[in-house]
Amino acid sequence: MRELEVIGVRVEMPSNQPLVLLREVDGERYLPIWIGAVEASAIALAQEGVSSPRPMTHELIARIIDELGDELDVVQIDDVADGVFFATLTFTSGGKVSARPSDSIALALRLGTRIEAAETVLDAAGMLLPADEDEEIEKFREFLDEIEPEDFA
């Protein structure tokens, strides 16, 4: 397993499809995962540290985990098949739950949990960006600084 960091979410044009972009912490590969608009908003809100007055789904799940006295130990993106990614939530109690990566990432960001991907996933879906694309990544980061979660609605 390789640890990943969340770079952010963006909307791909012309399909208008949101994606979350992750990058290896100790590597050069990026992992783009296409997600739904609701999940994109949840991830963007979590990255900005925004809490709603009433708990949204991922906030509710985080509260439930806490109230049950458990902790989310790690989120693992452990498989990809036909463009569909699969993740597992692993708890300190030893419990494991299969989940969508988008929900898993939104939850991990709220709880400060480590996100990992299997080498097989990175080999199949990861990508190296040429050196001249570093400028594109910087533009992407600037875009993320300006985008509002409502833009994904």
NORRA-V700127 format. One line per field, one symbol per residue. psi: psi as a letter, one per 20 degrees, with the letter a starting at -180 (. if undefined). burial: I if it has 16 or more other C-alpha atoms within 10 Angstrom, else O. A space follows every 10 residues. Layout:
# NORRA-V700127
psi->???
burial->???
This chain:
# NORRA-V700127
psi->qpqqqogaqr ppqjikpqqp pqqpglaiqq oppprrhghg ghgggghikp qqhpprghgg gghggghikr qogqppoiqp pkjpqqrppp qhiiqppprq hggggggghh ikqqpqqqhh ghhhiqqppq hiihhggghg ggghhiqqhh ii.
burial->OIIIIIIIII IOOOOOOIII IIIIOOOOII IIIIIOIIII IIIIIIIOOO OOOOOOOIIO OIOOOOOOOO IIIIIIIIII OOOOIIIIII IOOOOOOOIO IIIIIIIIII IOIIIIIIOO IIOOIIOOOO OOOOOOOOOO OOOIOOOOIO OIO
